[in-house]
């Protein structure tokens, strides 16, 4: 089978970590009867430099012809002064919207070999999936600025409809059915009207899944509980902004944000796969970046978009062996370079 994969290498460390992930993917596919062909796509800061926009129409056109997309990272201080609609991050929002990707799946797993890197003293088994809504909420609501007697006023609007909430909720419940059968829905229903609707829809949906233990949790309490007792969580479902914030917080439970992969999915097999970290411009080009989150994103791609679970498991096992034998990059307590840890993973493959 041919796997047509679009590569958005992006900015900062993006090109380095994507190149490493491609090496691992090619090695994993050896002698499998499957092979990957790649289409390089321009988005983010590099697209601004070349096309004056973060997401050119030609990139969207090519992306729609791919089976799935692997993305490195976008953004950097070079483009920080641009207006909001021209910032590199708009490429991510645009790609998700154009590809119809409304569900972001972020596994939060503490590898036993990295237990000493976890910020919690008594961390046991941390294995959480955060399901984040991707195409609604405050990131896509109306926004603007007004001149007032007190100076400039800025606003961003949080909106959700029943369809959007039920759609992302169903993804969370279906994941829970394959795991430990527990869903925690995050909201701010004591203050926000959008959260009150969110809670109503989730409650109604939970009745369709009687085998799943369901509970609501206010976002501020959830932020505390992730640090106090992360083992209580199985599947967390949250709005766009709440899911964005909580998953970055949860990344520190794994030892480094460089360990967390993600998948953005819709109603088809095509997905967008990326590490949850940023472009890290301070270490770009220094061969210091941890490529594991991107490599694990490739594993997710093989499973979710291509149903190649056996090959995906080989990548996961190679990463686990690499960590267990204490081959680590600087962010997780070691001294290996980006290239060196990739070579170790390739050896175990």
C-alpha positions in Angstrom: 0.0 0.0 0.0 1.2 3.5 -0.8 1.0 6.0 2.0 0.9 9.6 0.6 2.1 11.8 3.4 2.3 15.6 3.4 5.2 17.0 5.3 4.8 20.5 6.9 8.3 20.9 8.4 7.5 24.4 9.4 9.8 26.6 11.5 12.5 26.4 14.3 13.2 22.8 15.1 10.4 21.6 12.9 12.5 20.5 9.9 15.0 18.6 12.2 12.3 16.5 14.0 10.3 15.8 10.9 13.4 14.5 9.1 14.1 12.2 12.1 10.5 10.9 12.1 10.6 10.3 8.3 13.7 8.1 8.8 11.9 6.1 11.5 8.8 5.7 9.4 10.8 4.5 6.3 12.7 2.0 8.5 9.5 0.7 10.1 7.9 0.2 6.7 10.9 -1.8 5.4 9.8 -5.3 4.1 6.2 -4.7 5.1 4.7 -4.4 1.6 3.9 -0.7 2.4 5.8 2.4 1.4 5.5 6.1 1.9 5.7 8.9 -0.7 6.1 12.5 0.6 4.8 15.9 -0.5 6.5 18.8 1.1 4.0 21.5 2.1 4.8 25.1 3.0 3.0 26.6 6.0 3.7 28.8 9.0 6.6 31.4 9.2 8.4 29.9 6.2 5.2 30.4 4.1 4.9 34.0 5.3 8.5 34.6 4.1 7.7 33.0 0.7 4.0 33.8 0.1 3.2 36.6 2.6 0.5 34.4 4.2 0.8 31.6 6.8 -1.3 29.1 4.8 -1.1 29.5 1.0 -4.0 28.1 -1.1 -1.5 25.8 -2.9 -0.7 24.2 0.5 -4.3 23.5 1.2 -4.8 22.1 -2.3 -1.9 19.7 -2.0 -2.9 18.7 1.6 -6.3 17.7 0.5 -4.7 15.2 -2.0 -2.6 13.5 0.8 -3.6 10.6 2.9 -2.4 12.3 6.0 -0.1 15.2 7.2 2.9 15.2 9.5 3.7 18.6 10.9 6.8 19.7 12.9 6.1 23.1 14.4 5.3 26.7 13.4 6.1 30.1 14.8 9.0 32.1 16.2 9.9 35.6 17.4 10.6 36.7 13.8 6.9 36.9 13.2 5.6 37.9 16.6 4.8 41.5 15.6 2.5 40.5 12.8 -1.2 41.0 13.1 -3.2 38.0 14.4 -4.5 36.8 11.0 -1.0 36.7 9.6 0.8 35.0 12.4 2.3 31.5 11.7 -0.1 29.8 14.1 -3.0 30.7 11.8 -1.7 28.0 9.5 -2.5 25.4 12.1 -6.0 26.7 12.6 -6.5 26.9 8.9 -5.3 23.4 8.1 -7.5 21.9 10.8 -10.5 23.8 9.4 -9.9 23.0 5.8 -9.2 19.3 6.4 -12.3 19.0 8.7 -10.3 18.0 11.7 -12.3 18.7 14.8 -10.9 16.2 17.3 -7.4 16.5 18.8 -6.2 13.3 20.5 -3.3 13.8 23.0 -2.0 10.8 24.9 -0.3 11.6 28.1 1.8 8.6 29.1 4.6 8.4 31.7 7.2 5.9 30.4 8.6 3.9 33.4 12.1 4.8 32.4 11.3 8.5 32.9 9.6 8.2 36.3 12.4 10.1 37.8 11.8 13.0 35.4 8.1 13.4 36.5 7.5 16.4 38.6 5.4 14.4 41.1 7.3 12.5 43.8 4.9 9.6 44.0 3.8 9.2 40.4 2.5 5.8 39.6 1.0 4.8 36.3 0.0 7.9 34.4 -1.9 7.0 31.2 -4.4 9.7 30.1 -6.0 10.6 26.8 -7.0 14.3 26.4 -9.6 14.8 23.7 -9.6 18.5 22.7 -12.2 20.1 20.4 -10.3 21.8 17.6 -12.5 23.9 15.2 -14.8 25.8 17.6 -14.6 27.9 20.7 -12.8 31.1 21.4 -10.0 30.5 18.8 -12.6 30.6 16.0 -15.2 33.1 17.5 -15.7 36.7 16.5 -12.8 38.9 17.6 -11.8 42.5 17.2 -10.9 45.8 18.7 -12.8 49.0 19.6 -11.8 52.5 20.6 -13.3 53.4 24.0 -12.9 56.3 26.4 -10.4 54.1 28.3 -8.3 53.3 25.2 -8.3 50.3 22.9 -10.6 47.4 23.9 -10.1 43.9 22.5 -12.5 41.0 22.5 -12.6 37.3 21.6 -15.9 35.3 21.6 -16.4 31.8 22.9 -19.2 30.0 21.0 -20.2 26.4 20.7 -23.3 24.7 19.3 -24.9 21.4 20.2 -23.6 19.6 17.2 -20.0 20.6 17.9 -20.2 19.5 21.5 -21.9 16.2 20.9 -19.4 15.4 18.1 -16.4 15.8 20.3 -18.1 14.2 23.2 -18.8 11.1 21.2 -15.1 10.8 20.3 -14.2 10.9 24.0 -16.8 8.3 25.0 -15.8 5.9 22.2 -12.2 6.2 23.3 -13.2 5.5 26.9 -15.0 2.3 25.8 -11.7 1.0 24.5 -9.8 2.0 27.7 -10.8 2.1 31.3 -14.4 3.4 30.6 -14.2 6.8 32.4 -14.8 10.2 30.9 -14.1 13.5 32.7 -15.6 16.6 30.9 -14.0 19.9 31.6 -15.9 23.2 31.6 -16.5 26.5 33.5 -20.2 26.1 33.9 -20.3 28.1 37.1 -19.5 31.2 35.0 -19.7 30.7 31.2 -23.0 30.2 29.3 -21.1 28.2 26.6 -19.9 25.9 29.3 -23.4 25.4 30.6 -24.5 24.3 27.2 -21.4 22.1 27.0 -22.4 20.4 30.3 -26.0 19.9 29.2 -25.0 18.2 26.0 -22.4 16.0 27.6 -24.9 14.9 30.3 -27.4 13.9 27.6 -24.7 12.1 25.6 -23.5 10.2 28.7 -26.9 8.4 28.9 -26.0 6.7 25.6 -22.9 5.1 27.2 -24.2 3.5 30.5 -20.9 1.5 30.8 -18.8 4.6 31.0 -18.3 6.4 34.3 -18.9 10.1 33.6 -18.2 13.2 35.7 -17.9 17.0 35.2 -15.0 19.0 36.5 -14.4 22.8 36.5 -11.3 23.7 34.6 -9.6 25.3 37.5 -10.1 22.2 39.6 -8.9 20.0 36.7 -5.7 22.0 36.6 -5.2 21.3 40.3 -6.2 17.6 40.1 -3.8 16.9 37.2 -1.0 17.7 39.6 -2.6 16.4 42.8 -3.8 13.0 41.5 -3.4 12.4 37.7 -4.0 8.7 38.1 -7.8 9.4 38.6 -8.1 10.4 34.9 -8.7 8.1 31.9 -10.2 10.2 29.1 -10.5 14.0 29.5 -12.7 15.9 27.0 -12.4 19.7 26.8 -13.1 22.7 24.6 -10.4 24.1 22.3 -8.8 26.5 24.8 -9.2 24.4 27.9 -7.8 21.4 26.1 -4.9 23.3 24.8 -3.9 24.6 28.2 -4.5 21.4 30.2 -2.6 19.2 27.8 0.5 21.4 28.0 0.2 21.2 31.8 -0.1 17.4 31.6 3.0 17.2 29.4 5.1 17.9 32.5 3.8 14.7 34.1 5.7 12.8 31.4 9.0 14.4 32.0 9.1 16.7 29.0 6.8 18.4 26.5 9.1 16.7 24.0 7.4 13.4 24.7 3.8 14.1 23.7 2.5 13.3 20.3 -1.0 14.2 18.9 -3.4 13.3 16.2 -6.0 15.7 14.8 -8.9 13.7 13.2 -12.2 14.2 11.5 -14.8 12.0 9.8 -12.3 10.4 7.4 -9.1 8.5 7.8 -7.0 11.5 6.9 -5.4 13.2 9.9 -2.9 15.8 10.9 -0.1 14.4 13.2 2.2 16.6 15.2 4.1 16.9 18.5 2.3 19.3 20.9 5.4 21.4 21.6 6.4 24.6 19.7 9.2 25.5 17.4 11.8 26.1 20.1 13.7 28.7 18.1 16.4 28.9 20.9 17.7 25.4 20.0 16.8 25.3 16.3 19.7 24.0 14.2 21.7 22.9 17.3 20.9 19.2 17.1 19.4 19.3 20.6 15.7 18.8 20.0 13.9 15.8 21.3 12.3 14.1 18.2 10.4 11.4 20.2 7.0 13.3 20.2 7.2 13.5 16.4 8.2 9.9 16.1 5.3 8.8 18.3 3.0 11.0 16.2 4.1 8.9 13.2 3.1 5.8 15.2 -0.3 7.3 15.8 -0.6 8.0 12.1 0.1 4.4 11.2 -2.6 3.2 13.6 -5.3 5.8 13.1 -5.0 6.6 9.4 -3.7 3.4 7.9 -4.7 0.7 10.3 -1.1 -0.5 10.5 -1.2 -1.3 14.2 1.6 -3.9 14.2 4.1 -1.5 12.5 3.0 1.3 14.9 3.7 -1.0 17.8 7.2 -1.7 16.5 7.9 2.1 16.7 6.5 2.4 20.2 8.6 -0.6 21.4 11.7 0.8 19.8 11.1 4.1 21.7 10.5 2.3 25.0 13.7 0.3 24.6 15.7 3.4 23.8 14.4 5.1 27.0 14.7 2.0 29.2 18.4 1.7 28.2 18.9 5.4 29.2 19.5 6.8 25.8 18.1 10.3 26.5 18.2 13.8 25.1 19.0 16.7 27.3 15.4 17.6 28.1 14.8 14.2 29.7 18.1 14.0 31.6 20.6 12.8 29.0 23.1 14.1 26.6 22.3 12.6 23.3 21.7 14.8 20.3 18.7 14.7 18.0 20.5 12.6 15.5 22.0 10.2 18.1 18.7 9.3 19.8 17.1 8.8 16.3 19.9 6.4 15.4 19.3 4.5 18.6 15.6 4.2 17.8 16.5 3.0 14.3 18.8 0.4 15.8 16.0 -1.1 17.9 13.7 -1.1 15.0 
